[in-house]
């Protein structure tokens, strides 16, 4: 977040709270890196915190394949 409104540490803490028994089924987050400015490292941390995967769609033409890959997780 370029404006500093969102804190990654707080987000990761909230996301991992579900894996400690607060939720019956924690939400899995599948981030998609879209565009050249996407922060793939941060998206990877979010995905790992929720036992999911990050997908790279930095090439706009790959977005259809990326969405298909995300959907295949369900």
C-alpha positions, 0 to 999 in steps of 0.5 A: 500500500503506497499510502501506508493505510494498510499494515502487512504485518497486521494483515498476515496476523489476521489471515493466520488467526484462522489457522489457529482454530478461530475459524472452522475453515480459514479463508485461502487467498490466491493473490494475482500479480497483475502488471509490471508494478505488482509486488510479487514478494508481498503477494507471496507472503499473503499466499503462504500465510493462507496456505495458498499460491500466488499467480503471476499475470504480469503479462496482460495476455496471461490473465485468462490462463492465470484465472483458470489456474486459480479456479483449478484450486476449487 
